[in-house]
Amino acid sequence: MLIIVAAVVGSLAEKMDICHCEIVDRNAELLASQQAYEIANRKLNLLSSITRHDIFNQLTVLLGYLELSKEKISDPDVSSYIESSVHAANTIQRQIAFTNDYQDIGVQAPQWRNLATCIKTIVSVRMVKGVSLEVDLDSLEIYADPMIEKVFVNLIDNSLRHGGHVSHIRFSFSKPGDSTVLIVYEDNGVGIPASLKERIFEKGFVKTLVSVFSSVVKSWRLRD
């Protein structure tokens, strides 16, 4: 009986050693894959940064020549074409600047963040005199990429620049379902004309942050 037990124990120990070796090998493979991914990601970001910088430089030159052309030309039709070209070049600059923010998504690991604290930190350096803030988020936490701050920065900046004398900004949330949370951002500005609201999420119509938000927010929870 003792011999049988010893044999079983020995067999189990051997299998455990094999499993342990397999786990170690797989962990090593995962670590190597992660390191390779991080290196590739850094190289891609570097390439993107260099390319973006070069495009910005060429756009600056283009805009300079367009401004000089406006001073030399009196034909209203040609001047109109130049204005359209300037507008297009400025749009390209804004779109490229947006890619600068977007490329950092996923570079850092997601983490739990108290949303109210996150927003108040952003607002402390963004808000202007005469604009009040209301944060009604209780203890809501989100598991998100650090890039989540960019979403709220852009929302606030858009309100201050395009809201038309905004004097109050409010953050709140609701729970449409047990596993769903709806984060609400509001201001008392001029808003979007009713005739255009159906188009705000069309590609190219306005710069939307929905895709960014869905990319950086992984989960949420309410602290007791």
Protein Blocks (a to p, Z undefined) as FASTA:
>chain_A
ZZmmmmmmmmmmmmmmmmmmmmmmmmmmmmmmmmmmmmmmmmmmmmmmmmmmmmmmmmmm
mmmmmmmmmmmpmbfklmmmmmmmmmmmmmmmmmmmmmmmmmmgokaccddddfklmmmm
mmmmmpcghiacdddekjaccdddfklmmmmmmmmmmmmmmnoopabdcdddddfbfkbc
cdddddfbebjafklmmmmmgghkaccfklmmmmmpmbdcddZZ
